[in-house]
């Protein structure tokens, strides 16, 4: 009879058996250990993977326990949670775009217009976003649609069609955004911009509006032309007046200069013919010049009065 030891949980027990049975039992024990070790590693890895939380740069990670928010991971990187007890939920941190449906709006002058707008927004307070909107993007977009559409109608209804068209450079978007006030802060979100892709008139109204705009522009152009012609005529009148004044002043100066020249000439003559003989000669020459001028042209007859100084010269010459 041969006896062998059989181990059960650390104790040795002598068991009656047959020779050669000891080696197969040890082999089975080794196989069992080889199976248990991978299972333990799998369990450990499962626990680690379930407890590890990785937050990306473009998202918030919300840690919940039995539905209640425990904390919010805002910084990118790894963190940990209690495995199988705590769960995670992600919320986008990036700027999101919501496209409103095309809608009809009425201006203050009762003109119908078609508005097509879009909104850019992002989550600023994830805790408040969870409490008010259950961290649901669709719920947030529903609130945005309602508030922005009401603001759009209010803003456009307070402006005329011409003001709206001229305010497409950004003032209209600023007014729409200002009318939203702080409505969205209570939901933990922020509206960064409200822009209009299309803000146009219905097709049936365009022709009449264009004709009216053309008529108004033609009226303005006519006023500009009339004002320009008035200013041009006023400029011409002022120029003509200045020319007349300058000519009058020049003529007056010329008259003075001629008078001064004549006076100087007479002084020179008086000095040149200051004796009776010279004065008589000068009178003789002047008389000859007068006679020559009288006999110019086709007329060759000179009729003089006997008392004329010229007659006296000719008579004395005879």
C-alpha positions in Angstrom: 0.0 0.0 0.0 1.4 3.4 -1.0 0.3 6.8 0.5 0.5 10.3 -0.9 -0.1 13.7 0.4 -2.9 15.8 -1.1 -3.1 19.5 -0.3 -6.4 21.2 0.4 -6.2 25.0 1.1 -2.8 24.8 2.7 -3.2 21.5 4.7 -1.6 18.2 3.9 -3.7 15.1 4.1 -2.5 11.6 3.6 -4.7 9.9 1.1 -4.5 6.3 0.2 -3.9 5.9 -3.5 -2.3 4.3 -6.3 1.3 4.8 -7.3 1.9 7.5 -10.0 -1.1 9.7 -9.2 0.8 12.6 -7.5 2.2 14.3 -10.6 -1.2 14.8 -12.4 -2.6 16.6 -9.4 0.2 19.0 -9.3 -0.2 19.7 -12.9 -3.9 20.6 -12.4 -3.0 22.9 -9.6 -0.5 24.7 -11.8 -3.1 25.1 -14.6 -5.5 26.6 -12.0 -3.0 29.2 -10.9 -2.3 30.1 -14.5 -6.0 30.7 -15.1 -6.5 32.7 -11.9 -3.7 35.2 -12.6 -5.0 36.5 -16.0 -8.5 36.7 -14.5 -7.1 38.8 -11.6 -5.3 41.0 -14.1 -8.5 41.5 -16.2 -10.4 42.4 -13.0 -7.7 44.9 -12.0 -7.6 46.5 -15.5 -11.4 46.6 -15.6 -11.4 48.5 -12.2 -8.7 50.9 -13.4 -10.5 51.6 -16.8 -13.8 52.1 -15.0 -12.2 54.5 -12.5 -10.1 56.5 -15.0 -11.7 59.7 -16.5 -10.0 61.5 -19.4 -11.3 65.1 -20.1 -10.6 66.5 -23.6 -9.7 70.1 -24.3 -13.0 70.8 -26.0 -15.4 69.4 -23.4 -16.5 69.4 -19.7 -16.7 66.1 -17.9 -19.5 65.8 -15.3 -19.0 63.1 -12.6 -22.3 61.9 -11.2 -23.2 59.5 -8.4 -26.7 58.0 -8.3 -27.8 60.8 -10.7 -26.4 63.7 -8.6 -23.5 65.8 -9.8 -20.5 65.2 -7.7 -18.0 67.5 -9.5 -17.2 68.9 -13.0 -13.8 68.5 -14.6 -13.1 71.6 -16.6 -9.4 71.2 -17.3 -8.2 68.7 -19.9 -6.4 65.7 -18.6 -6.9 62.4 -16.6 -8.8 62.1 -13.3 -10.5 59.3 -11.3 -13.9 58.3 -10.1 -15.3 55.5 -8.0 -15.8 52.5 -10.4 -19.3 51.1 -10.9 -20.8 53.8 -8.6 -20.0 57.0 -10.3 -20.8 57.7 -14.0 -19.6 60.4 -16.4 -21.3 62.8 -18.8 -19.6 65.1 -21.3 -20.7 68.6 -22.3 -19.3 70.5 -25.3 -17.0 73.4 -24.4 -16.6 74.7 -28.0 -18.5 77.4 -29.8 -21.6 76.0 -31.3 -23.9 77.3 -34.1 -27.7 77.2 -34.2 -29.5 78.1 -37.4 -32.9 79.7 -36.8 -35.8 78.9 -39.1 -36.6 81.5 -41.8 -39.4 83.7 -40.5 -41.6 86.7 -41.5 -41.2 90.0 -39.5 -43.1 93.3 -39.8 -41.3 96.7 -39.6 -42.6 99.8 -37.8 -43.9 101.2 -41.2 -45.9 97.9 -41.7 -43.6 96.4 -44.3 -43.1 92.7 -44.4 -39.6 91.2 -44.5 -38.1 87.7 -44.5 -35.3 87.1 -41.9 -32.9 84.2 -41.8 -30.6 84.3 -38.8 -28.0 82.1 -37.0 -26.6 82.2 -33.5 -23.2 81.2 -32.1 -23.2 80.1 -28.4 -21.3 78.1 -25.8 -21.7 76.7 -22.3 -20.2 78.9 -19.6 -21.5 77.2 -16.4 -21.9 73.4 -16.8 -23.5 73.0 -13.3 -26.2 75.5 -14.1 -26.6 74.1 -17.6 -27.2 70.6 -16.0 -29.7 71.9 -13.4 -31.8 74.1 -15.8 -31.5 72.3 -19.2 -30.4 68.8 -18.1 -27.2 69.3 -20.1 -29.3 68.8 -23.3 -28.2 70.6 -26.4 -31.7 70.4 -27.9 -33.2 72.0 -24.9 -30.7 74.9 -25.1 -31.4 75.4 -28.8 -35.1 75.5 -28.1 -34.6 78.3 -25.6 -32.3 80.1 -28.0 -34.8 79.8 -30.8 -37.6 81.3 -28.6 -35.7 84.2 -27.1 -33.8 85.2 -30.2 -36.9 85.1 -32.4 -38.8 87.3 -30.0 -35.8 89.7 -29.8 -35.7 89.8 -33.6 -39.4 90.6 -33.9 -39.1 93.3 -31.2 -36.1 95.0 -32.8 -37.4 95.0 -36.4 -40.9 96.1 -35.3 -39.3 99.3 -33.8 -37.4 100.2 -37.0 -38.5 101.3 -40.5 -37.6 99.3 -43.5 -35.1 101.9 -44.6 -33.4 101.9 -41.2 -33.2 98.1 -41.3 -31.6 98.1 -44.7 -29.1 100.8 -43.8 -28.3 99.0 -40.5 -27.1 95.8 -42.0 -23.5 96.9 -41.2 -23.7 95.3 -37.7 -25.9 97.7 -35.8 -29.0 95.5 -36.3 -27.2 92.4 -34.9 -26.0 94.4 -31.9 -29.6 95.7 -31.3 -31.0 92.1 -31.5 -28.4 90.8 -29.1 -28.9 93.7 -26.7 -32.7 92.9 -26.5 -31.8 89.4 -25.3 -30.4 91.0 -22.1 -29.1 88.4 -19.6 -31.8 85.9 -20.4 -29.3 83.1 -21.2 -27.1 83.5 -18.1 -29.7 81.7 -16.1 -29.2 78.6 -18.2 -25.4 78.7 -17.9 -24.9 79.5 -21.6 -23.7 82.6 -23.4 -24.7 84.0 -26.9 -21.6 85.4 -28.6 -23.2 86.6 -31.8 -26.5 86.9 -33.7 -26.1 87.4 -37.4 -28.6 87.7 -40.3 -27.8 85.6 -43.3 -30.8 87.1 -45.2 -33.0 90.0 -44.5 -35.0 90.7 -47.6 -38.4 91.7 -48.8 -41.0 89.3 -50.2 -40.7 88.9 -53.9 -44.1 90.6 -54.5 -43.0 93.8 -52.7 -39.6 94.2 -54.3 -40.7 95.8 -57.5 -42.7 98.5 -55.8 -40.0 99.2 -53.3 -37.3 99.4 -56.0 -39.4 101.9 -57.9 -40.0 104.0 -54.9 -36.3 103.9 -54.0 -35.4 104.9 -57.6 -37.9 107.8 -57.5 -36.5 109.0 -54.1 -32.9 108.8 -55.5 -33.9 110.8 -58.6 -35.5 113.4 -56.4 -32.3 113.7 -54.3 -30.2 113.9 -57.4 -32.4 116.7 -58.8 -32.0 118.6 -55.5 -28.2 118.1 -55.7 -28.2 119.4 -59.3 -30.3 122.4 -58.3 -28.1 123.2 -55.4 -25.0 122.8 -57.5 -26.4 125.1 -60.2 -27.3 127.7 -57.6 -23.8 127.6 -56.1 -22.3 127.8 -59.6 -24.4 130.8 -60.5 -23.6 132.5 -57.2 -19.9 131.9 -57.8 -20.1 133.3 -61.4 -21.9 136.4 -60.1 -19.3 137.0 -57.4 -16.6 136.5 -60.0 -18.2 139.0 -62.4 -18.7 141.5 -59.5 -15.1 141.2 -58.6 -14.0 141.6 -62.2 -16.2 144.8 -62.5 -14.7 146.2 -59.3 -11.1 145.4 -60.5 -11.8 147.0 -63.9 -13.3 150.1 -62.2 -10.3 150.4 -59.9 -7.9 149.9 -62.8 -9.7 152.5 -64.9 -9.7 155.0 -62.1 -6.0 154.4 -61.6 -5.4 154.8 -65.3 -7.3 158.1 -65.4 -5.2 159.3 -62.5 -2.0 158.2 -64.2 -3.1 159.8 -67.5 -4.0 163.0 -65.7 -0.7 163.0 -64.0 1.0 162.3 -67.3 -0.9 165.2 -69.0 0.0 167.5 -66.2 3.7 166.5 -66.5 3.5 167.0 -70.2 2.0 170.4 -69.8 4.7 171.3 -67.3 7.3 170.2 -69.8 5.7 172.3 -72.6 5.4 175.3 -70.3 9.1 175.0 -69.5 10.0 174.4 -73.2 8.0 177.4 -74.5 8.4 179.9 -71.6 9.3 182.9 -74.0 6.9 184.8 -76.2 8.7 183.7 -79.4 8.6 180.0 -78.4 4.9 180.3 -77.3 4.0 181.9 -80.7 5.8 179.1 -82.5 4.0 176.5 -80.4 0.7 178.1 -81.3 1.6 178.1 -84.9 2.5 174.4 -84.8 -0.7 173.5 -83.0 -2.7 175.4 -85.6 -1.0 173.6 -88.4 -1.8 170.2 -86.8 -5.4 171.2 -86.4 -5.6 172.3 -90.0 -4.0 169.0 -91.2 -6.5 167.0 -89.2 -9.4 169.0 -90.6 -8.2 168.4 -94.2 -7.8 164.7 -93.9 -10.0 162.3 -95.9 -11.8 163.3 -99.0 -12.7 166.8 -97.9 -10.1 169.4 -99.2 -11.9 172.6 -98.2 -11.3 174.3 -94.9 -13.8 177.0 -93.9 -12.6 179.2 -91.0 -14.1 182.2 -89.2 -12.1 185.3 -89.6 -11.8 185.6 -85.9 -10.4 182.1 -85.5 -6.9 181.9 -84.2 -6.1 179.6 -87.1 -7.2 182.3 -89.5 -5.1 184.8 -87.8 -2.1 182.6 -88.3 -2.7 182.1 -92.0 -3.6 185.7 -92.4 -0.5 186.9 -90.6 1.5 184.5 -92.7 0.2 186.2 -95.9 
